Amino acid sequence: MINIDEEIKIILKGVDEVINADALKEKIRKSKEKNKPLIVKLGLDPSAPDIHLGHTVVLRKMKQLQDLGHKVVIVIGDFTGRIGDPTGKAKGRKALSKEEVLENAKTYEKQIFKVLDKDKTEIRFNSSWLSKLNFEDIIKLASTITVARMLEREDFKKRYEKGIPISIHEFFYPLMQGYDSLELDADIEVGGTDQRFNVLMGRMLQKEYGKEPQVTLFMPLLEGLDGKNKMSKSLGNYIGIDEEPNVIYEKTMQLPDNTIIKYFNLVTDVHPDKIYEFKKALDNGEVNPRDIKMRLSKEIVRLYYGEEEAERAENRFKLVFQKGAIPDDIETFLLSDNSDIISLLVSKDIVKSKNEFRRLLNQGAIKINGIKVKSIDDISFEEDIVIEIGKKRFIKIKRK
């Protein structure tokens, strides 16, 4: 059986802040003594069901706790989602309809099981208890916190100072999220650093209602491919867990070297001791960062597609990016002799426009059968051709 110190090392891997570490150690000791798993909570507001690697940071931590034998409970905020989480918003967020919330919740359920073990995960909807509270219960709940305390929350504070309206019902969002912890008797809650106020509300309410406060684990936000901004689909700096294995591998290889260790800590299950070895080797200049990044890329693909696909993605990367070879598994399109190649590329969304293709030609970013071309006149179509566009984007065009 894994000892307490080893378990804590795994639990705290990549964690930005823990409240409080002593209580965590005591909870684990009691858990082992009584052979009773800890209840670990993660609340999800089903307003954005598309999951990319940044969203998996908290899920990966839940998986690690799950693998240590603890009981993972995912709370789908179908009730709180009707209010909309105001966290980080300059104005109140539009409330979702019941139908929108339920539809998003279904999508979330499918996606979280790409990380968590479905058979060991309990899914709860907070409408099952929040909808049953009567007005007396709500008054009692509201009496546990002052308006001054609510206004300590950064987004509320800024809106208040700027005279931007704050509806009373928005104050109930963190209260209801905290009430979820009360209902579950949560021992640990995991959340992002942007959810700090909401997650700490659970500890406060448990104290107010005479229960042992939960330990809180705050996970840092994950920077995207640019290494600067939070991973986001709108910024285009994301790695989607539903993307093809080759795409995941190649995108991961684009990460700045200074993000390698953070990614190992936040989006993989690699043991902390092994990650420390990688960090030490990188810091001492004993290894090429590219080699460690390849291990990271392979590990991420393996988590979502298995060992065989991870091997295949790595071999393809070595073939195409390191040896400069043309891969076999490339998109192929048919074209008649007198058809316009550029129009075909535009119609298939390979390039945005004919002007963009001409710009790429002028920049020397187009190769035909491995040879760089700078003019449309250099593109002959007497036989099948392979067009390489920019950074290793390959298209094969065959004659009809």
C-alpha positions as CSV (number, residue, x, y, z in Angstrom):
1,M,0.0,0.0,0.0
2,I,1.3,3.5,-0.9
3,N,2.4,5.5,2.2
4,I,0.9,8.8,3.2
5,D,3.9,10.9,2.2
6,E,4.0,9.4,-1.2
7,E,0.3,9.9,-1.7
8,I,0.5,13.5,-0.7
9,K,3.4,14.0,-3.2
10,I,1.2,12.7,-6.0
11,I,-1.8,14.8,-4.8
12,L,0.2,18.0,-4.6
13,K,1.9,17.5,-8.0
14,G,1.3,20.7,-10.0
15,V,-1.0,22.3,-7.4
16,D,-0.8,26.1,-7.1
17,E,-2.1,26.3,-3.6
18,V,-3.5,23.9,-1.0
19,I,-5.7,24.8,2.0
20,N,-4.7,23.2,4.3
21,A,-1.8,20.7,4.0
22,D,-1.9,19.5,7.6
23,A,-5.6,18.7,7.3
24,L,-5.0,16.9,4.1
25,K,-2.4,14.6,5.8
26,E,-4.8,14.0,8.7
27,K,-7.7,13.2,6.3
28,I,-5.5,10.7,4.4
29,R,-4.4,9.1,7.7
30,K,-8.0,8.6,8.8
31,S,-8.9,7.3,5.4
32,K,-6.3,4.6,5.5
33,E,-7.1,3.8,9.2
34,K,-10.8,3.3,8.5
35,N,-10.3,2.0,5.0
36,K,-12.8,4.6,3.8
37,P,-12.0,6.7,0.7
38,L,-12.1,10.5,0.8
39,I,-14.9,12.3,-1.0
40,V,-13.3,14.5,-3.7
41,K,-15.5,17.1,-5.4
42,L,-15.3,19.0,-8.6
43,G,-18.0,21.4,-9.7
44,L,-18.6,22.0,-13.4
45,D,-20.8,24.7,-14.7
46,P,-22.1,23.3,-18.0
47,S,-21.9,26.5,-20.0
48,A,-18.9,25.5,-22.3
49,P,-18.8,21.8,-23.0
50,D,-16.0,21.8,-25.6
51,I,-13.0,20.4,-23.6
52,H,-9.4,21.2,-24.6
53,L,-6.2,20.3,-22.8
54,G,-6.5,23.4,-20.5
55,H,-9.8,22.1,-19.2
56,T,-8.3,18.7,-18.3
57,V,-5.9,20.1,-15.7
58,V,-8.5,19.8,-12.9
59,L,-9.8,16.5,-14.4
60,R,-6.3,15.1,-14.4
61,K,-5.9,15.9,-10.8
62,M,-9.3,14.2,-10.1
63,K,-8.0,11.1,-12.0
64,Q,-4.9,11.0,-9.8
65,L,-7.0,11.1,-6.7
66,Q,-9.3,8.4,-8.2
67,D,-6.3,6.2,-8.9
68,L,-5.3,6.6,-5.3
69,G,-8.6,5.0,-4.3
70,H,-10.7,8.0,-3.4
71,K,-14.3,8.7,-4.4
72,V,-14.6,11.2,-7.2
73,V,-17.8,13.1,-7.4
74,I,-18.5,15.5,-10.3
75,V,-21.2,18.0,-9.6
76,I,-22.8,19.2,-12.8
77,G,-24.2,22.6,-12.0
78,D,-27.5,22.3,-13.8
79,F,-29.1,24.5,-11.2
80,T,-26.3,27.1,-10.7
81,G,-25.8,27.1,-14.5
82,R,-29.2,28.8,-14.8
83,I,-27.7,31.7,-13.0
84,G,-24.4,31.7,-14.8
85,D,-21.0,32.0,-13.1
86,P,-20.1,35.7,-12.8
87,T,-16.4,34.8,-12.1
88,G,-14.1,37.2,-14.0
89,K,-17.0,38.9,-15.8
90,A,-17.2,42.7,-16.2
91,K,-21.0,42.3,-16.2
92,G,-23.5,39.6,-15.3
93,R,-23.5,36.5,-17.4
94,K,-26.7,35.6,-19.2
95,A,-28.5,32.8,-17.5
96,L,-28.8,29.5,-19.5
97,S,-32.2,27.9,-20.0
98,K,-32.9,24.6,-18.4
99,E,-32.8,22.9,-21.9
100,E,-29.4,24.5,-22.7
101,V,-27.9,23.4,-19.3
102,L,-29.1,19.8,-19.7
103,E,-27.8,19.6,-23.3
104,N,-24.4,21.0,-22.3
105,A,-24.3,18.6,-19.3
106,K,-24.7,15.6,-21.6
107,T,-21.8,16.7,-23.7
108,Y,-19.7,17.3,-20.5
109,E,-20.5,13.8,-19.3
110,K,-19.2,12.3,-22.5
111,Q,-16.0,14.3,-22.5
112,I,-15.0,14.0,-18.9
113,F,-14.8,10.2,-19.3
114,K,-11.9,10.7,-21.7
115,V,-10.0,11.4,-18.5
116,L,-11.8,9.8,-15.6
117,D,-12.7,6.2,-15.1
118,K,-16.5,6.1,-15.7
119,D,-17.1,3.1,-13.4
120,K,-15.4,4.9,-10.5
121,T,-17.0,8.3,-11.0
122,E,-20.2,9.6,-9.5
123,I,-22.1,12.2,-11.4
124,R,-24.5,14.4,-9.4
125,F,-26.7,17.3,-10.5
126,N,-27.0,20.0,-7.9
127,S,-30.6,20.7,-8.9
128,S,-31.4,17.5,-6.9
129,W,-30.8,19.3,-3.6
130,L,-30.8,23.1,-4.5
131,S,-34.2,23.0,-6.0
132,K,-35.6,21.6,-2.8
133,L,-34.5,24.4,-0.6
134,N,-37.4,26.5,0.8
135,F,-37.2,30.2,1.4
136,E,-36.4,29.7,5.1
137,D,-33.4,27.5,4.0
138,I,-32.3,30.2,1.6
139,I,-32.5,33.0,4.3
140,K,-30.4,30.9,6.6
141,L,-27.9,30.3,3.8
142,A,-27.7,34.0,2.9
143,S,-27.2,34.9,6.6
144,T,-23.8,33.1,6.7
145,I,-22.0,35.8,4.7
146,T,-22.0,39.6,4.6
147,V,-22.2,41.9,1.6
148,A,-18.8,43.3,2.5
149,R,-17.3,39.7,2.2
150,M,-19.0,39.2,-1.1
151,L,-17.5,42.5,-2.4
152,E,-14.0,41.2,-1.5
153,R,-14.4,39.1,-4.7
154,E,-12.4,40.9,-7.3
155,D,-15.0,40.9,-10.1
156,F,-17.8,42.1,-7.8
157,K,-15.4,44.7,-6.3
158,K,-14.5,46.1,-9.7
159,R,-18.1,46.2,-10.9
160,Y,-19.2,47.9,-7.6
161,E,-16.5,50.5,-7.9
162,K,-17.4,51.3,-11.5
163,G,-21.1,51.5,-10.8
164,I,-21.8,48.4,-12.9
165,P,-25.0,46.7,-11.7
166,I,-24.7,43.5,-9.6
167,S,-27.9,41.6,-9.2
168,I,-28.6,40.0,-5.8
169,H,-29.0,36.6,-7.4
170,E,-25.4,36.7,-8.6
171,F,-24.3,36.6,-4.9
172,F,-26.1,33.3,-4.6
173,Y,-23.8,31.6,-7.2
174,P,-20.8,31.1,-4.8
175,L,-23.2,30.3,-1.9
176,M,-24.9,27.6,-3.9
177,Q,-21.5,26.2,-5.1
178,G,-20.4,26.1,-1.4
179,Y,-23.7,24.4,-0.5
180,D,-22.8,21.6,-2.9
181,S,-19.8,20.8,-0.6
182,L,-22.1,20.8,2.4
183,E,-24.5,18.4,0.7
184,L,-21.8,16.0,-0.3
185,D,-19.7,16.2,2.9
186,A,-16.8,16.8,0.6
187,D,-13.3,16.1,2.1
188,I,-11.4,17.7,-0.8
189,E,-12.5,20.1,-3.5
190,V,-10.4,20.7,-6.7
191,G,-10.7,23.9,-8.7
192,G,-8.8,26.4,-10.8
193,T,-7.2,29.4,-9.3
194,D,-9.9,31.5,-11.0
195,Q,-12.5,29.7,-8.8
196,R,-10.8,30.5,-5.5
197,F,-13.6,32.5,-4.0
198,N,-16.3,30.0,-4.9
199,V,-14.3,27.0,-3.7
200,L,-13.4,28.6,-0.4
201,M,-17.1,29.2,0.2
202,G,-17.5,25.4,0.6
203,R,-15.0,25.5,3.5
204,M,-16.8,28.4,5.1
205,L,-20.3,26.9,4.9
206,Q,-19.1,23.6,6.3
207,K,-17.7,25.4,9.3
208,E,-20.9,27.4,9.7
209,Y,-23.0,24.2,9.7
210,G,-20.7,22.4,12.1
211,K,-18.9,20.1,9.7
212,E,-15.2,19.4,9.1
213,P,-14.0,21.8,6.4
214,Q,-12.9,20.4,3.1
215,V,-9.3,20.7,1.9
216,T,-9.0,22.8,-1.2
217,L,-6.6,22.2,-4.1
218,F,-6.2,25.1,-6.6
219,M,-4.8,24.2,-10.0
220,P,-3.0,26.9,-12.0
221,L,-4.4,28.0,-15.4
222,L,-2.6,26.4,-18.4
223,E,-0.9,28.7,-21.0
224,G,-1.6,27.7,-24.6
225,L,0.8,27.2,-27.5
226,D,2.0,30.8,-27.4
227,G,3.3,30.2,-23.8
228,K,1.7,33.4,-22.7
229,N,-2.1,33.5,-22.8
230,K,-4.5,31.1,-21.2
231,M,-5.3,28.2,-23.5
232,S,-8.4,29.2,-25.5
233,K,-10.1,28.1,-28.6
234,S,-10.9,31.7,-29.4
235,L,-7.2,32.6,-29.4
236,G,-6.3,29.5,-31.5
237,N,-3.6,28.5,-29.0
238,Y,-5.3,25.3,-27.8
239,I,-4.7,21.5,-28.1
240,G,-8.0,19.7,-28.4
241,I,-8.3,16.3,-26.8
242,D,-10.5,15.2,-29.7
243,E,-8.0,16.2,-32.3
244,E,-6.1,13.6,-34.4
245,P,-3.1,12.0,-32.6
246,N,-0.7,13.5,-35.2
247,V,-2.1,16.9,-34.6
248,I,-1.9,16.7,-30.8
249,Y,1.7,15.5,-31.1
250,E,2.8,18.2,-33.5
251,K,1.0,21.0,-31.6
252,T,2.7,19.9,-28.4
253,M,6.1,20.1,-30.1
254,Q,5.3,23.8,-30.8
255,L,5.3,24.6,-27.1
256,P,8.0,27.0,-25.8
257,D,10.7,25.1,-24.0
258,N,9.9,26.9,-20.7
259,T,6.5,25.3,-20.5
260,I,7.6,21.7,-20.8
261,I,7.8,20.9,-17.0
262,K,4.5,22.7,-16.3
263,Y,2.7,20.6,-18.9
264,F,4.2,17.4,-17.5
265,N,2.9,18.5,-14.1
266,L,-0.6,19.6,-15.2
267,V,-1.7,17.4,-18.1
268,T,0.1,14.1,-17.6
269,D,0.2,11.4,-14.9
270,V,4.0,11.1,-14.9
271,H,5.3,10.7,-11.4
272,P,6.7,13.8,-9.7
273,D,10.1,12.2,-9.2
274,K,10.4,11.5,-12.9
275,I,9.4,15.1,-13.7
276,Y,12.0,16.3,-11.3
277,E,14.6,14.3,-13.2
278,F,13.5,16.0,-16.5
279,K,13.7,19.4,-14.9
280,K,17.2,18.8,-13.4
281,A,18.5,17.6,-16.8
282,L,17.0,20.6,-18.6
283,D,18.3,23.1,-16.0
284,N,21.8,21.6,-16.2
285,G,21.8,21.5,-20.0
286,E,22.3,17.7,-20.0
287,V,19.5,17.1,-22.5
288,N,18.1,18.7,-25.6
289,P,14.7,20.2,-24.7
290,R,13.3,18.8,-28.0
291,D,13.9,15.3,-26.7
292,I,12.0,15.9,-23.4
293,K,9.3,17.7,-25.4
294,M,8.9,14.6,-27.6
295,R,8.4,12.5,-24.5
296,L,5.7,15.0,-23.4
297,S,4.0,14.8,-26.8
298,K,4.0,11.1,-26.8
299,E,2.6,10.9,-23.3
300,I,-0.3,13.2,-24.0
301,V,-1.2,11.2,-27.2
302,R,-1.0,8.0,-25.2
303,L,-3.4,9.3,-22.5
304,Y,-6.1,9.8,-25.1
305,Y,-5.4,7.3,-27.8
306,G,-3.2,4.6,-26.3
307,E,0.3,3.4,-26.8
308,E,0.0,2.2,-30.4
309,E,-1.3,5.6,-31.7
310,A,1.4,7.4,-29.6
311,E,4.1,5.3,-31.3
312,R,2.6,6.0,-34.7
313,A,2.4,9.8,-34.0
314,E,6.0,9.9,-32.8
315,N,7.3,7.9,-35.8
316,R,5.4,10.2,-38.2
317,F,6.9,13.3,-36.5
318,K,10.4,11.8,-36.9
319,L,9.8,10.9,-40.5
320,V,8.3,14.3,-41.6
321,F,9.9,16.9,-39.3
322,Q,13.3,15.4,-38.6
323,K,14.1,13.5,-41.8
324,G,12.1,15.8,-44.1
325,A,10.3,12.8,-45.7
326,I,6.8,13.0,-47.2
327,P,4.3,10.9,-45.2
328,D,2.0,8.3,-46.6
329,D,-1.1,9.3,-44.7
330,I,-1.9,12.6,-46.4
331,E,-5.1,14.1,-47.8
332,T,-5.7,13.3,-51.4
333,F,-7.9,15.1,-53.9
334,L,-8.8,14.4,-57.5
335,L,-8.5,17.1,-60.2
336,S,-9.0,17.1,-64.0
337,D,-6.2,18.3,-66.3
338,N,-7.7,21.7,-67.0
339,S,-8.9,22.5,-63.5
340,D,-7.4,25.2,-61.3
341,I,-5.2,23.7,-58.5
342,I,-5.4,26.9,-56.4
343,S,-9.2,27.0,-56.6
344,L,-9.3,23.4,-55.4
345,L,-7.1,24.3,-52.4
346,V,-9.3,27.3,-51.6
347,S,-12.5,25.2,-51.9
348,K,-11.1,22.5,-49.5
349,D,-10.0,25.2,-47.0
350,I,-6.4,24.3,-47.4
351,V,-5.7,28.0,-48.0
352,K,-8.0,30.9,-47.2
353,S,-7.8,32.6,-50.7
354,K,-5.9,32.7,-53.9
355,N,-4.0,35.8,-52.7
356,E,-2.9,33.9,-49.6
357,F,-1.5,31.1,-51.9
358,R,0.3,33.6,-54.0
359,R,1.8,35.2,-50.8
360,L,3.0,31.8,-49.7
361,L,4.6,31.2,-53.1
362,N,6.4,34.6,-52.9
363,Q,7.6,33.6,-49.4
364,G,9.0,30.3,-50.6
365,A,6.6,28.4,-48.4
366,I,5.3,26.1,-51.2
367,K,7.0,22.9,-52.4
368,I,5.9,20.7,-55.2
369,N,7.2,17.1,-54.8
370,G,9.8,18.4,-52.4
371,I,11.1,21.2,-54.6
372,K,10.5,24.8,-53.6
373,V,8.5,26.9,-56.2
374,K,7.9,30.6,-56.4
375,S,5.6,30.9,-59.3
376,I,2.3,29.4,-60.4
377,D,4.0,28.7,-63.7
378,D,6.4,26.3,-61.9
379,I,3.4,24.1,-61.0
380,S,3.0,21.5,-63.7
381,F,0.3,18.8,-63.6
382,E,1.5,16.2,-65.9
383,E,1.5,13.6,-63.1
384,D,0.3,13.2,-59.5
385,I,1.9,15.9,-57.3
386,V,2.4,16.4,-53.6
387,I,2.1,20.0,-52.4
388,E,3.8,21.0,-49.1
389,I,2.4,24.2,-47.6
390,G,4.2,26.0,-44.8
391,K,5.1,23.9,-41.8
392,K,4.8,20.3,-43.1
393,R,1.2,20.5,-44.4
394,F,1.0,18.0,-47.2
395,I,-1.7,17.6,-49.9
396,K,-1.6,15.0,-52.7
397,I,-3.4,15.9,-56.0
398,K,-4.2,13.1,-58.4
399,R,-5.4,13.4,-61.9
400,K,-8.8,12.1,-62.7
